Amino acid sequence: MANMVDVAKMADVSISTVSHVLNGTRHVQPETRQRVIDAIERTGYRQDALARALRRARTDSIGLVVSDAGEPAFAEMVHGVESAAVEHGLTLLLANSAEDADREERAVETLLDRRVDGLILARAAGSEPAILQSLGDEKTPVVLLDRLYSELPFDQVGADNRDSMRRLTDHLVAAGHRRFVVVSGDARVPTLQERVDGFRDALWAARVPYEEQVVIDDVDPAVARAQLASALESGGITCVIACSTPLAAMALETLGRAGLTTPRDVAFATFDGFAHPDLFEPRITTVRQPAFDMGVAAVRLLVERMASAESSPRIVRLRQTLELRGSTEDHDLRQVRP
């Protein structure tokens, strides 16, 4: 197996010059650098990344653990993290916890064992508090992504979920809606709970009774589907709001099975939305997360934390976009409801 001595002999340079080319520790003249690179390719030399990391006390890599890599919003966050990591010369190691707390813990431990320089974590719904305690004891910088916990001493990046739901509900109430179904999903997820809180805020401000609304937070999809079907069958519901893309797919399927069309029978809106909204008829009113930008912001905070470990933790909330479309625009009840 070739080593640095073999590379140096073939390139007719010193071993230290080979080291500088490999590690980027000093400027090397372009022609000399190219000779070293050619020699590396010809000898088949492979640098020992772990040994290099131990010498430099860093690996130029970061870890990312997401709770559901298949959900469109999280997929965009991953793309944002990856794009920003490349710009900073960092390699991304990705793990998907699939909303499983034990799997999340194993992923975090594996990434730390690989000596990542920093970790970005979008916590699973049932994530154990102990994992954050252990991360607080580590020297590895950590940024929490999407699911925010204001009381925790970590840098965090998320969206303005409560305010965005309030803006959406304000619009729907102004159109005359008074009876809603909110398919909120797992209330243990801060992002989803913030959206329910924003819904309650808007109704309170408009003096619309919250207790007359239906909020479905069961984590079992079959149970949530049955609850939605029952609420629609009972009558009086004029608007359904889904708090995520998977919940939107389930809600639209349930509406179809009930023989209801949007927006003629029931107005419909969702958070996060679908990758190709033009394929839907009518197009769906959506609160769109700046998911890619959230990923970029998480890397920025992590890089800054890696450079300055003693600075105070920061929470960054990015504004979501309210995209009003046909699924709510044609369902104006102001002429028939007070």
N, C-alpha and C positions, 0 to 999 in steps of 0.2 A: 504494500500500500504506500503510495507516494506521500511525502511529507514536505514541510516548508523548505527543507534543505534542498530537496530535489527541484522544487520550483525555482529557488534562488539560483541554482547552478544552471538550469536551462535558460533562465531569463538573463543570466550574467549580471545579477544584482546581489546586494547583501540580503541576509535573512530579515534584517530590520525593515528594509524597503518592502519586502513581501508583506510583512506584518502591517506596515502603514497602509498599504493598498487594501488589505483585507479588513482592517478595522477602522479605516478612515481617520486615523489619528494624526496624520500630517499630510500636507500637500505633496504630491508626487507628480513630476513632469508627465504630461499626457503620453509621450512616446514611451517613457519608462513604464508607466502604468499599463499601457497596452501590451508591452512585452511580458509583464507579469501575468496579465489576464490570459494571454495566449499560452503561457507556460502552464498555468493552472488547468486550462482545458486539455492540453496535450498530455500532461501527467495524470490527469484524472484526480487531482488532489481535492479532497473535501474537508473543509474546515470543521473542526469539532465545535459545534455551536454551544454546547453546554460549557466546555472549557473556556471558550471566549466569554460567555456570560459570567462565569465565575471571576474571571480576571477583571472584567469591566463593572461588575456588580449590577448589571442590567442585561436584559434579553432583547430589548427593542420589540417587545410584544405586549399586547394587552388582551385581557379576557373579557368576553361578553356572555352573560347568561340571560336568556329571554324566557318568558313563561309560555309563549306559544309562537314559535317561529313561523307557523303556517298562516297565522292571521295577517291580513294585508297590512294593518298598521304596524305590527311588529316587524314584518318583512321590510317595510320602508325604513324603520329605525335601524335595522341591521345594515341596510345599504348606506345609510347616512354615517353610521359608525365606521364601516369599512372604508368609505371614501375619505373621511377625515383622517383615519389611521394611516392610510397610504400617504396622504399629504405630509404627515408628520414622521414618515419613515418607520412606521410601526406595523408589525404583523398582527392580524386579528385572529384569535382563537375563539371559536363560537361554540356554545353549548345551548341546548334547548331543554328546559326542565319539564315541559309539557304539563304545567300546573301541578307538578308533583313535588312536595316539599323534600322528600328523601332524595329524589333525583337532583334537585337543586343543590342540596348540601354536598352530594358527591361531586357534582360539576364544579362547585366552588373549590372544594378541596383539591381536585385534580388540577385546576388552573393555577392554584397557589403552589402546588408541588412542581409545576412547570416553570415556576419563578417568573410569572408575568409581572411586568412593571406596574400594572394597574388593572383594576377590575371594574366593569360596568355591570350592574345587576338590575334587571327588571324582575322583581320578586314574584314568586308563585302565590296563588291565593291563600294557600295554607302554610305559607313560609313560617318556620319557627323563629321566635324572637332570639333564640340562642345563636342563630347564625350571624345576626348582626352584632351581637356581643362579641363573638369570636373575631369577626372582621374588624371591630373596633380595637381589638388587641393586636392585630397584625400591623406590620409596617407598610404593607401594600396599600396604596391609595385606592379608595372606593368611591364610585359615583352611582347613585340610585337613579334609575331611568323609568319614566312614565308613572309609576305608582309611588306617590310621594307620602312621606311621613314627617310632618313638620317638627316633631319632637326629637328626631334622630340627628346625631352629630355628623352627618355626611353631606357632601355636595349632592344636589339633586336637580334633575331636569324633568319637567312635565308640561302639561298643557293647562289652560284656564278652564277646566271642565265645568266648574260650578257656574262661572259667569256665562259660558257658552250655552249651557242648558237654559239658563235664565233668559238669554236673548232669544233662543228658539221658542221657548214657551211664551214669552211676551208676544212674539209674532203670531203664534197660534191663538192665543187668547184674544188678541186684537181682531182676529178673523172671526171670532164668535164661538170658539170651542170652549166647552165647559166640562165635558166628560172625556177623560183620557184613560188609556192604558199605557203604562210605561213598563216595558220589558227590560228590567234593569240588570238582570244577571246576578252573579255572586256578590253579595253585599260586603264580603270580606276584602274585596278589591277596592282600594281607596278611590281609584279612578271612577269606578261605577257608582260608588256611594256619593262622590262629589256631584255626579250628574243628577242623582235623585235629590240631593240637597238643593241644587239649583232649580229643579222643577218645583220643589216646595217653596223656595224663595219667591219665584215668579207668581205662583198662585196666591201666596199670602199678600203680596203687593197689590194684586188685582182683586183681592177679596173673593177669590174662588175657593170653596171648601176643599181642602186637601183630602179629608176623610171620604169624600165622594168619588175619589179616583181609585183606579186599580193599579197597584205596583206589584209586579211579578218578579220576585228575587230568588226563586227556587233554582238550585244548581243542577237539578236533574232536567235535561232537555224535554223528556217525555212529560214530566209533571208541568213544566212551564208551558208547553204546547197545549196541554189539556186546560190549564187555567186561562190561557188566552182565548181558547175556543169557547169556554164557558162564559167569559166576560162578553165576548162578541154576541153570543146567542141570547144573553140577557137583554140586549138592546140598549139604546141610549148612547153608546160609545160613538164618538165622532172622529177620534184621532188616536192613532197608535204611534208611540215613539220607541224605537229600539236603541239600546245603548251600546251596541257593538255590531260589527259585520255579521258574525255567526248568529246573533240574536235577530238581526234583520232578516237573514235568510229564513230562519224558522218562522218569524212573524208573517212574512209574505206568503210562505207556503200555507200557513194556517188560514190566512185571509182567503186564499184561493180555494181551499177545501170548504170554507164556509160559504162560498159562492159570492163573496164580496169583492168589489173592484175598487181600485184607488184611482182618482180621489172621489169618484161618484158616491160611493157608499161610506168610505172611511178614509180620512186623510192619513198620510203616512210620512214619517221622517225617521232618520237614523243618524247615529254617530259613526264616524270612520268611513262608511260607505264601501262601494265596490270599485274595483280597478277600472272598469269600463262602463261608466254610468250611462253612456249613450245607447247601450244595448237594451236598456229598460224603457218600457213605455207604460205609463208616463215616466219621465226621468224623476229620480228620487231626491227629495229635499234632504240635504246632508250637512252635518257639522263635521268639517274635515280637519283632522289633526295635521299639524306640520311635522309629520312623523320623521321625514328625512332630516329636517332641520333639528329636531330633538336629538337624533343620533349624533349629528355634527356638534351640537352644543355639549353633549355629554363627553365627547372626546376632548373638546376644548377645556372643559373644567378639569378633566382628568390630567391632561398635560400640564395645566397650571398647578394642580395639586402636586404632581410629581416634582415640579420645580420649586414649590414653596409649601412644604408640609405643615408649616405652623400657622398659615393664614386661616381666618374664620370660615366655616362652611357656608356655602351659598345655595339658595334655592332659586332656580330659573324656571319661570312659567311662560311658555310661548302661547300666543293668541291663536285660537282656531278660527276657521273661516266658515261662515254660515252661507251655504249655497242653496238658495230658494229655487225650487223647481216645480214641475207640474204635479207632483204627488200631493202637494198642499195648496198650490196657488189657485186651483179651480174650486176649492172647497171652502168658500167664504159663507159663513153662517150669520153674518152681521144683520142680514135682512130678516132673519127669522128668529133670532135669539136676542134677548136683551143684553 
